[in-house]
Amino acid sequence: MGGESMNPLLQNKIAKGEMGYSGSFSSTKSVKITFRIPYYTEWGQALLVCGSEPMLGSWDVKKGLLLSPVHQGDELIWTGTIAVPSHFNCDYRYYVVDDARNVLRWEMGNKRSLSLPPFCQEGQIVELHDFWQTGSDALPFRSAFKDVIFGKTSTLNIDSPEVVLQDKLDQEDSILVRFKICCPNVEEGTSVYVIGSSMKLGQWKVQDGLKLHYTGEYIWEAYCLIPRYCKYGKNGNLSLEISSPRELCVGFTKSQRPYILLSDGMLREMPWRGAGVAMPMFSVRSEADLGVGEFLDLKLLVDWAVESGFHLVQLLPINDTSVHGMWWDSYPYSSLSVFALHPLYLRVQALSKNMPEDIKNEIRNAKERLDRKDVDYEATLATKLSIAKKVFSKEKDLILNSSSFQKFFSENEEWLKPYAAFCFLRDFFETSDHSQWGRFSSYSKDKLEKLVSKDALQYDTICFHFYLQFHLHLQLSEAAEYARSKGVVLKGDLPIGVDRNSVDTWVYPNLFRMNTSTGAPPDYFDKNGQNWGFPTYNWEEMSKDNYAWWRARLTQMGKYFTAYRIDHILGFFRIWELPDHSMTGLIGKFRPSIPLSQEELEREGIWDFDRLTRPYVRKEFLEEKFGQSWTLISANFFNEYLDRYEFKEDCNTEKKIAAKLKSCAERSLLPDSEDKIRRDLFDLLKNIVLIRDPEHARSFYPRFNLEDTSSFRDLDDHSKNVLKRLYYDYYFQRQEKLWRQNALKTLPVLLNSSNMLACGEDLGLIPACVHPVMQELGLIGLRIQRMPSEADLEFGLPSHYSYMTVCAPSCHDCSTLRAWWEEDEERRRRFFNSVMGCDGLPPDQCVPDVVYFVIRQHVESPSMWAIFPLQDLLALKEKYTTRPATEETINDPTNPKHYWRYRVHVTMESLMEDKELKATIKDLIEGSGRSYPPLSEDVKQLSRETAAIAL
């Protein structure tokens, strides 16, 4: 796919000069700038440069400069020229466009800056030699690297390249080249050099090479006069670039020598790799906590991470989930507010420096009472709120009138006022279902201002929620800043959904489709799927203000975190959408998606749509499922129609069936258990082949796994063949372009809303478009060894993972390594033989040697990050494996009412004292070549001295 396959009409337009800026400066009174970039396109695509100045379109891509392609060896080079004044400067970026100049993709990372050298004269030619900036090129500028891991670069002295005088240019038969390279991981006391075949570049000797000057933002530059052709490479941080040397070959005449501004992208060095530890906030245990992990406990976790060699600490979502007022709220992915922090993680001891003695005693008693094996969600939250209210009543005027609170309030009142009002109304009406709030059911700013007014009777209650969020902000900010200072990335989690009874659905109802719910695709966990019950997003409405809700959400998150995990990233390509009356996740469709049209189906000989879209229930099906009781079930739930049965109006959805069964059970009218009858009726209700679109009667969606249904099996062979083909087309082919376009509308907005490093949870059924888009945007994927993306593998091979991944042996959504090992004897044997390369029978228990092998596999992988749940790390030592492995599982995805309550059974203080475990982990990380944070300034200084000697 190259220049020869370019659309002929497009080539003709370029040749005639009909597209792009033609220039308004005389060639003798201006400078000519030539853009040059190697890039392979597909048929109908072209490259365009657009920038901040009018001659580059003023950021209107339709008016940008269209480039022309030419083959040079194995490369396809795109070039274009404009004339500009000699003092010209601008920002610019490259885009891939179609024939109509619609943007197909664009460069990631920072905008490029062009400022002509001060010695540029009129009539001069300046060539910009650029490389396309990929998403991975932009990663060093994310806060995880820029502010935390590579933060030391900011201490380097900023310098300017030396100016080359014009008379020197005239004396030599050479061209002036500005070398420019991005090199983020440079220690103090080291330098970056260009060496090459030219004498001016040291003839491959570092000591005689061209020393570059640090100009800020990881950029190193220098000017040099070199001959027409040379090979060269960059040398930085005491190691030569990886890969073959770079080449520069330019033709010129003595009267017209170009200046070449050579931007070589990133230094080609061994990619940076790090390791991290993952633990939910609620699971951390310390000597100071009150029954649950608290934000200030993160400082202990950070200290342990540093001494164990970790550069990252990963958490689950920490937003307020107080929807039901019971343990159901332990589910951290169902946010009451995407902005508010959870009061569960408050350290009440830190609320006041002058804590009354009676409250101190209450805290001591509560600590003893709540120090249990698992989190008691309800008791812990109630205790903390009770204590916080007592402290608030004593110090509210002091806090609310302080300058620090006033600053916090002014920066957050856009979400803080609605959140506090919502909490008040939730407690007043004893429900979070805002449709039950009478005149407050519909949100308005006028109603809000009255609710939070200082004159309102409930003002103290409203202020208490302000107060809680202020202290939560202070405590999390303190922990986040501590992590940064220690060189540790704090990684948060961005849930895909919000609770349908949340502040966000109350304040922004137009952003959500409340008559539908989000589900996982049915193969994600099991054949029945999982109905998460979240409302789906109205992306069309969100786009009208350029996704302001998402941008605000990411901006808020970026106050505390320097990296984040996007939960179920597939939701930004497409979501599995279910009607609101569903209770299971099977009868759904992808949104967006291209349905099967009635015309399309009729052309294929499919016409009996009632037969295909209605539950297919025959007498023998009822007899098989309900036995002798089938007549009773039939009489209550079905109407007989010819040779088939149809569900009655009062039970033709899953929610209606559940409600009717509950009523029958209360009156003792059921012949079998309620659960069994419900499952059997649900199976019959889902015995369909096509789903009719409720919004468009002539559009249809194939039911997931339609071949498994008796409705499908009873069709004629022609219909079966047609429907199988259309099923495959719907799920695996026709949506790819649409889903790619959808992701490229939404994901860049997220990525550009904050400076955090973004990772995407890309497990499950992965469309072909997903990984190319993630690679293009610089999104880091997830690899779990027991859930390989390769269909022909039972176990993933960490040594084969790509760099742009996070690898892990387990995660919060599956059993721990130890529990997984022990739950299946045959699988354990296969892993022991094929992955570990051992003969014979494996040990029944996941002994430390097995854990060590698996962890070593992961730290030695090419993945950018190897992140381990703390439970898997503790299994390296036998003394920490006394607790049954099954008790260490954080979540059971097959149970929608799972209680998220796991607590580590050892305190962080005692883990800090275990030097042996820390040394074992750090030796693994160090031996794998992964980076790890220095322990002290002394160690850092020793590293610098060693580096200087090596140079």
N, C-alpha and C positions, 0 to 999 in steps of 0.2 A: 504494500500500500504506500505509494509515494507520489512524487510530483507528476509522473506520467499518467496517474489515474485521476488527476484533478479534473473537475468539471470543465469542459472546453469553453462554455459560455463565460465562466468565471475567469479563465485564463485570458480570454479575448478582452474582457473588460479591463483587466490589469494592464494588458499590453497597450490598450488605447488610452490609458490614464483616466478612465471614467470613474474609478473608485479610489477613495483615499484623498488626502490633502495634496494639492499640486504645488504648494509653496507660493509665497508672496514676496520673497526677497530675491534680489538679483544675485546670481551665483558669484559675481565678483565682489559683492558687498555683504556677503553673509557667509556663514559656516554651513557646510553640508553635513548632516548627521545621517549615517547609515546604520540601521538596526540589522543585526544578524543573529539568528538563533537556529540551532539544529532541532528539528522536531518532525516526527512522522505522523501524518494525518491519514484519515480514511477518505474514501470517495465523497465528494461534495463538501469537504471541509477545507478551511483556509485559516491562516494565522493573521492576527491583526494586533496592532499596538495602539493602545489608547492611554491618554494621560491628562494631566491637569491644565495644559495649555491649549488654546484654540486649534493650533495646527495638528494636535493629536486628539481633538474631539471634545476637550473639556469634560472628560469622563463620560461622554455620550458615545457608546461603542459604535453606534450607527455612523458616526462621523470620524471614527478613528482611521489610522493609516493601515490599509490592507497590504500585506506583504506578498512577495512573489517567491515561488519555490524553484530551487535548482539542485540537482544531484551533484555532490562532491564526494567521490569514492562511495563509501557505504552510507553516507549521511544525506539527509534531505535538509537543505539549508534554506531558510526563509529570510528574505531581505527586503528592505524598503528604505527610501531616502527622503528627507525633508530638508528645506533650507531654513535656517534660524539666525537671529542676530548673535554676535559673538559673545554677548553677556548672558546667553540663554540658560535657564535652569527650569526643571520641571520634575514631577513624579510621573511614573508610567507603569504599565503592566501589560503582559501579553494575554491574548484571548484566542480560543478556537471558536470559529463561527461557521455557520452554514451559508448557502448562497444568498440568503436574505439578511445576512449579518446578525442573525439570532445567536446569542451566546450559547455555546455547547459546554464549554468549560473554561476555567481561567486559572491563572497561577495562584498558588497558595502563598502564604507568608506575607511579609511586609511589602508595601509598594516599593518599586525601585526609584531611586533618586538620581537625577542627572544634573550635574553642574559642570559646565564646560571649564576646562583648565584656564587659568588666568592668562596663559601665554597663547591662547587661540587667536589667530588673526583672520581677517576677512579673506574668503576664498579657501580657507583650510577645509580639509575633509577629516571628519572624526568618525571612526568606526566603533560601534558598540558591539562587542562580542559577548553575548549572553548565553546562559543555559536556562532551560525551563525550570522554574522553582516548583518542586513537588511538595506535597503535604509534609513529608518527612523532613524536607529542608527547613520547614518553618518550626519544627519542634524545639530547637535550641532557644527560640524566642518566647516560648511558653514559660509561664512563671515557675513551673516545677524545675526547669533547668536554669533559666535566667536569674531568678531570685533566690534559688535554694542550692541546687547542685553546682552550677557554674557561677555562683554569686561572687566568687573570688575575682573573676575577670573584671568586675566593676572597679577594682582597686588599681588596675593597670593605668599607667600614665597615657593620656591621649596625646597624640603627636600628629603632625602633618607631613605628607610626603615632600621631599625636597623638590624645588622648582628647577626645571631644566631650561637654561637660557637659549634664546632663539639662535644666537651666533654659533652655539655649540651644535645645534641641530643642523645648521647649514654646512658645517665643516665635515660632517660624517655621512657616509653613504648608508644610513641606517634609518629606522623608523622609531618613533617614540611610542613606547608601550607602557600603559599603566596596569600593573598587576594588582588584582583585587581578589581576596579570598576570605571566606567566612570560616573562622576557626574558633569555636566557643570554648573548648576545653584546654585552655592554656594556663599553666601555673605561673605565678609571679616568678620573675627571674629567668624565664625562658623566652625565646624569640621565634619568629617565623621567617624562614628564608625561601627564596626561589633559587633553585639551582638548575642548570641545563647545559646543553651542548655548546652554547655560545661562551666566548671568553668573558663576556659581560655578566654571565650567570655562573661563573666559577668553573666551567667545564666539569660539572658534576661534583665539585668539591665544596662541601658546606662552608668551610672557612673563607672561601673566595666568592660565595654566592651573594645574591642581592637581599639585603636585610629589609624586611617590610616594617612599616610603621603602624602602630595601633591607632585607629581613628574612631574607636567607639563601636558599640553594638556588635562586638565580635569580629569586626571588619579590620583587615590588615591590608595596607596598600603601599606601593612604591612605583616610581617612574624609572624607566631604563631605556637607553638607546641600544637596540639590538639589530642584527642583520636580518635579511629578508626571511630566513627560515631557521628555525631552531626547535629542538625538543627540550622540554623542561618539566620540572615537577616541584611540588611544594614540600618544604621540610619544616615541621612544626612540632613542638612539644617533644623534641628529641627522637622523633621517628620519621622515616621517609614515607611519603604517600604510598598507599596501596594502589595497585593496578599499573598498567603500562604508562610511560611518560605521556604528558600532554604535548600537542604539536601546534606550532604557529607558522603559517606560511602565507605571506602577503606579497602581491606584486605591486610595484610602484615605479614611477618615473622620478627623475631628480627634481623636476619642476613641481611635481604634485605628490608629496609624500603624506600619507594619512597619519593621524594620531590614532592609536588603537587603545581603547579603554576596555581592557580584558577582565571580565567578571567571571571567575572560575567556579562560582558556586561554593559548595562546602569542601573543606579539606578532606581528601579521601584517606581517612585513617580508620583504624579498627573502630567499629561503632561502639558507642558507650553502652554498657549494660549494667543494670543494677538489680537489687533484690529488695523485697519488702515483706511485711507481716500484715495479715488481715485479721480483724477481730471486730465484731459489733460493739458499739459503745456500751450497750447494756450488759455485755458479757464480761467486761473487764472487772477484776476484783482488786481492791486495795484495802489497806488498813483504815483509811479515812472515809470510805464510801458508806452510803446509807442504803444497803440492800441492792444496789445496782451500780454499774459503772457511771462515772460522772466526767464532765468535760475536763476538769482539772486533773483527773487520773491520766489524761493523755500525756502529761509531762513525764510521768513515770514510764509509760509505754514507750515514749520517744527515747528516754534514757536507755531503756533496755534494748531498743532497736539499734541505737548507735553502737552500743557495746557489743552487740551481736553481729554488726556489719551491715545492717539494713539502712537503705536510703529512703524508705517509704513505709508509711502506716496507712492502711486502708480501713475505712469504716463502712457500715451500712447507713441508710438514710437516717437523719437525726431530726427531721421536722416533726412538729406536733401532729399526733395521730388521734387526739382525744375526741373521737366521733361518738362512740357508744357508751362511754363511761364505765367500761368493764374490760376484762382481759383480752377481748377481741381486738382492742386497740394496740395490742403488742405487735401487730403486723406493721412493720415499719414502712411498707410501700403504699399505704393508703393514707395519704396526707390530709389532715384537716386544713392545713395551710402550707403552700409550698415556700412560704417565706419565714414563718414563725418556727422557732426552735422548741424542742420538746422539754417541758418543765421537769420531766423525769430525770434529766441529766444535770439538774441544778445541785450545786453543793451548798446546802443551807448554812453550813458553818461559816461560809465566806460572805454571807449577806451583810454582816455587820462586824465592826471591830469592837463594838461595845455590847456584846450579846449578854442579855440578862441571865443570871444564874439558873433561874427556873427553866428557861429555854435550853440552856446547855444540858441540864439534867434530862430534859425531854429527848434531846438528840442522842445522848448516851444510851438511854433506854431503848430508843428506836433502833440504834445501831445493833444492839444485842438481839432485839426481837426480829429484825429483818435480815440478819446474817445467816441466810439459808443456802441450801445447795443450789436452788434455782431462784430466779427473780419472782417475787410475788408482786406482779404488776400493780394490781389494784391497791394493795395495802401500802406499797412503797410510794406510789404517786399521791395517795390520800395523805400520808404522813408528811411528805414534803410540802404539799400545798398548805396543810394546816400550820406547820411551823413557819412557812414563809408569810402567811397572813398575819401571824402574831408579830413577826419582825417588822412587816410593812406597817402595821398599825402604830408602831412606836417611832418609825423613822421615815414615814412617807413624805413629810414636808421637807426634811433634810435632803432626801434623794431627788424628789421631783423638782425641787428648785435649784438643783446643782447644775453647773454649766455643762458637765459631762452628759447628764441626762438630757438636757435641752438640745445638745448637739445630736445625740442619738435619736431623739424624737423627731427633730426637723429632717434628718436624713432618711427616716423610715416611716413617716406618718402615712404615706400613700397606702401601705399595706397594714400598718400597725393599728390604725383606727378601725378599719373594717374587721380585723381579727379580734380586737378587744370587744367590739360590739357583738360579733358573732358568738363569742364565748359567753357573754352575758345573756343573749337571747337563747342560746342552747340550754343554759342552766335554768333560765326562767320558764321556758316552755317544756323543759325536760325531754328535749329531742333535738338532734342536729338536722332533722329533716325540715329544711326551711319552708317547704310547701305547707307546713302545719303552723306557721307563725302569724296567721292572720294578715293584718296590713303590712307586717314586716316581711312577708313572703317575697315580695319584689323589692329589690334593693334600689335605693336612690341616695344621692349625696345629701339631699335635704334631710331625709330620715336619719342618715348616719350622723350628721352634725348635731341633731337634736339628742340622739342617743348618747353621744360622747361629750355633750355640753357640760361645762362646769356647774351649771345650774340644775342639771338633772339629778334626781334622787339616787340613781345608780352610779354616780360619778366615781365614788370610791372603788366600787367593783371594777369599773372600766380601768381606773388607774392601777389597780392591782395587776392586771394583765400587762399594762405598759411596764410596770416595775419588774415583773418576772422576766419579760423579754429583754429588758435592759441588763439585768444581771446575767442572764444566759449569754448575752452578747459579750459582756465583759469577760466571763469565764472562758468561753470558747476562743475569744480573741487572744487571751493570755496564752492559752495552750497552743494556738496556731502560730503565734509569734515565737514561742519557745521552740516549736518544731523547726521553723525557718532558721532560727539562730543556730540550731544543731545540724543543719544540712539535711533535714528530713522532710520529704514531701508528704503533706497530709492530703490524702485522697478521699473524696466524698463519693456519694452515690446519687444519681439523678433518676428517680422513679419515672416509669413511662406514663403512669396515670395519677389521677387524684380521686379522692372519694367523691361519690356523687352528692353527698351531703357535706360539702366543704365550703370554706370561705370563698374559694375561687369560683365554684359553680354558682354561688349566691351573687357575687359581685359581677362576674363576667359570664352570665348564662349563654350569651350568643357565641361564646368560644367553644361550647361543648354540645354534642348531640346527645341530649338526655334520654332520648327514646331508644338508644342502643347502648351496648356495653362492650368493653374490651375483653377479648379472650386470647389465650395462647392458641396457636395453631394446634389442631388435635393430635399431631404426632409429637408435640413438644415434650410431654411427660408420659402420656399414655394414650390409648386409642380413644378415650372419651374426651380428651382435652381438659382444659381448665378454664372455667369462667371466672375471670378476675372481678367482673362486675363494675369496672370503671366506665364512666361515660367516655365516648370516643371524641377526638378533637375535630372541630370544624376548621380545617386548615384554610379553606377559602376565606372565612371570616378573619382568621388570624393574620392572613397575609395583607389585609387592608391597612394595618398600621405597622407593616413590616415586622410582624411577630413580636410586638412590644411586650406581651406577657412573658414570652420565653426569654427575651433579652433581659427583662428585669429579674427574672428568676435566676438566670446564670450570673448576672452581676452581683446579686445578693450572695450566691454561693461562693463567688470569687473573693468575698471579704475574708473567708476563713480557709478555703482550700486552694491548693496549687495544682491539683489534678482531680479528675472526677471520672467515674464510670457511668456510661449511659446505659441504663437498664433496658434490655430488649431493644437494641438499636434498630431491629427490623421494623419497629413501629414507625420509624421515620421514612421507611420505604413504603410499607403498607401495614395495616393492622387487621387482625382477625376480628371482624365485627359481628356481633350477635344482636338479635332483637331483644328488647328489654324484657320480654316475657320468658326468655330462656334461663334455665338454671344450670345446664351443662353446655359444653363448648363445641358441639359437633355441627349443629345446623347453622352455620355462619357463612360469611363470604369475606373476601379481602376488600378493603377500601384503601385506596382506590383500586379498581380493576375494570377490565373491559369484559362485560358479560356476554353470554351467548344470546343473540337476538332471535326472536321468533322466526324472522325471515330466514336466518342462517339455518335454524333447525329444520324448518319446513323444506328447504332446498335439499336437505339430507334425508327427507322422508320421515321426519319426526313430527307428529301432529297431535297426538293425544295428550295434551298438556295437563288435563285434569288427572289422568291416570298417573302421570309422572311426578306431579307436584303434591298430590294428596297422600296421606298415610295409606299404605297398601296393607289392608287388614282382612284376612280371610278366616273362616270359621276354624280351620285346622290350626292356624296360628294361636288363636285364643285357647283352644283345647290343649295345645302343647305347653303354653306358658302357665295356664291357670288350672289345668286338670279338671276335676269335677266341679270346681267353683266357677268355670268359665261362663256359665249362664248368668250367675249373679253379677259378675264383673261386666258382662255384656249389657245387662239390663240397666246398670247404673252409669256406664261410661260410653256406650255406643248406641247408634241407630243402625238397624239393618237396612241395607240398600242393595237390592238384587242379590248377587252372590258375594257381596263385600259388606264390610262394616265401617261406619264413619264415626269419629269422635263427636260426642254431643257438644253443643255450643258452650256449655259451662265447664268443659274440660278439654278444650282443643289446643291448649298450650301447656308447657311444663309447669308454669306457676299456677295455672288453674287446676291442673291435676293434683299438685301438691296441696293446694288449699282444700279441694274436695276430699282428698284422702284424709286430711287432718280432721275434717268434720265427721267423716265416716268412722274414723278411729275413736273419736270422742263418744260416738253413739254405739260403739262395739259392733259395727256392721261389716267389718273386714274379715274374710276367711283366712287370711295369712298375715304375715308381718307387714306393717305399713311400708317399710323400706323395700322389701322384695316386690310388692305390688307396684310401688312407684317405679322401680327400675324396669320392670317388665312393660309397664304402660309407656314409659319414656322410650323404650326400644321400639315399640309399635308406632309411636308418634314420629320417630325419626326414620321410619321405613319408607323413605322417599328416594327419588333419583335426582330430581331437579328442585331448586328453590326459586320460587317466583319473586322478583324484586318488588317489594311493597310500594316503592316509589315509581316504578316503571313497569306496567303490567306485561309488556311485550319483551321484557328482559329476564334472563334466567341464569342461575349459577348451579354448577354441578355439585351435588352433595359430596362432602369429603368421604373418600373410600366407598363410593357408590357401589362398587362391585361386591362389597360385603353384604349387601342388602338382599332380602328375598324379593323385593320389588324389582330389582335389576335382574335377578336370576330367572324370573318368570317372563322376561321379555323375549321377543323373537331375536334370532341371530343378527339380522341386519341392524336392528336398533341397538343391540349390545355393542356391535363393532363401531357404529357411529358414535355412541355415547362414550365409549372408552377412549376413542381418538380425541374427541372434544374435551373430555376430562383432562387428558394429558396436556392438551394445548392450553387450557385455562390455567392449570396450576404450574406449568413449567415453561411455557413459551411466550404466549401473547402479551404477558404483563411486563416483561423485562424492561422495555424502553420507558413505559409509563412509570414504573417504580423507580427507575434510575432518575427520571426527571423530577419526581416527587421528592426524593432524597436530596437532590441538588438544589431544590428550592428552600428546604427547611434546615438541613444540617449545617450549611455554611453560616446561617444566621446564628445558630447556637455557638459554633466555633469562634465566630467573630465577636460574640457578646462578652467574652471574658478572655483573660490571658491564661486560663488554666489548660493543662495538658489533658486531652480527652481520650478515653478508652471506650470501646463499644462492646457490649455483651452480645456476641453474634453466634449463640448456640442455637441448635434446632434446625429446622428446614430452611436452608440458606439459598435464596434465589441466586442465579449466576451473576446478577448485576451488583450484588452487595460488596463483595471483596474488592473489585476494581474501584468502586466509589470510595470505599474506606481508604484504599491505598492512595487514591487521588487527593483525598482531603486530609491525609495524614492522621487518620484515626487508627488507633492501636486495637487489634482484635484480641479475643480471649481463647485460649486453648486449655481444655481440661482433658487429661490423659484418658480417662474412662469414657469420654464423649467425643471421639475423633470425628473430624469433618469428612474424612475419607470413608466412603461407603464400604470399602473392602477391608477395613481395619477394625479389629475389636479394641485394640489399645493404641492410643496415639504414641508417636515416636518423638520425644522432645528434641532429639538431635536433628529432626527434619523440619522443625517449626521455622517460620520466616522471622526476620528481625522485628517486623512491626507487629509483635504480639506480646501478650502477657501469658505466661504459662503457669499452670498450677496443678497439683495433684488432686485437689478437691476445692469446693467452694461452699458458700452458705446454703446453696440449693441442693446439696447432695450429702450423702454420709461422709464422715471423715475418712482419711486413708485407712485408719485402723479398723473402723467399722466395716468399710467396704471389703477389706481383706478377709475379714472373719465371717461375712454373711453368705458366701457362696464358695463351696469347696472346689467344684470343678473349674470355675473361673479363676480361682486362686492358683490352681495347678497350672492352668494355661499361661497365666502371667509369669509364674515362677519359671516355667520351662522356656517360653518364647521370648519374653522381655528380659528377664534376669539371666537367661542362659544357663540355668541350673538343672541338673538331672535329679530324678527322684521326686520324693514328696515334699511339698513346702511345709513349713511350720504352721500349726493351726492358728497361732497367735501372730499378730503383726509385730514381731520382735524388732528391737532397735536397728539390727543389721538390715532388715528389709526397708525400714523407714529411711535409713541412711542412703541406701542404694537409690531409692526413688527421688529423694531430695537432691542427691548429687546429679542424677539424670537431668533434673530441671535446672539447676544452677549452671550446668555445663551446656545448656541449649543455646541456640543463637538468639532466642527471644530477648527483646529489650529489657523486659522485666520478668523476674521469677518471683511470684508472690505466694506466700504460704499461710494458710490458716494457722493460728497459734496452736490449735489442738494437734496438728500434724507435726509441728516442731517439738512440742512437748513429748511426743511419742519417740523421740530420739533417746530418751532416757527412761529406763524401766520404772523408776520411782514415781513417774507421773502417769503411769498407765494402770493404776489400781482401780480407777473409776470405770464402770462398764462402758465399752466403746459406743454403744447405742445412745448413751445419755449425752454424748458430745455433739450430736447433730443439732444444727441450728434451726433448720426448716425441713419439713416434709411436704414437698410441692403437691403431692397427691391428696393432701388433707387441707381443704380450704379454711378450716377452723383451727389450724395448728397454733399452738401457744408458743410464741417466741420468747423463751425465758432462760436459755442456757447461760450459765455463769462458769467461768474458769474456776477450777477447784483449788487453785493456789493464788496467793496474792502477788502483785507485781513486786512488792518489796522483797519477798522471798526469792522470786526469780532473779532479781538483781543480785542477790547474794550467791547465786549458783554460777560460779565462774567456769565450771567445767562445761555446762551446757552452752553458755555464751561462746566459749572458745571453740567448741565443736562446730557450732553454726558458722562462726566467722572464718574458721579454717576452710570450710566448704566453699564459702563465698569467695574468699581470697584465692583459693586454689583453682577456681573456675575462671579467673580473670575478670570477674565482675568488680565494679567500683564499690567502695565502701567508705563511709565518712571517717575522717581522722578523729582520734579520740581527744586530742589536745593540741594547743598551739606548739608545744614542744615537738610533738610528732610531725606537725605540719612543717616546722622549720627544718627538721632533720630531712624531710623529703626534698625541700628546696636545695639544701646543701648537696645532697646526693645527686640531684639533677644537674647542678652546676658543674660538679666534678665529671659527670658523664659527658657533658658537652665539651 
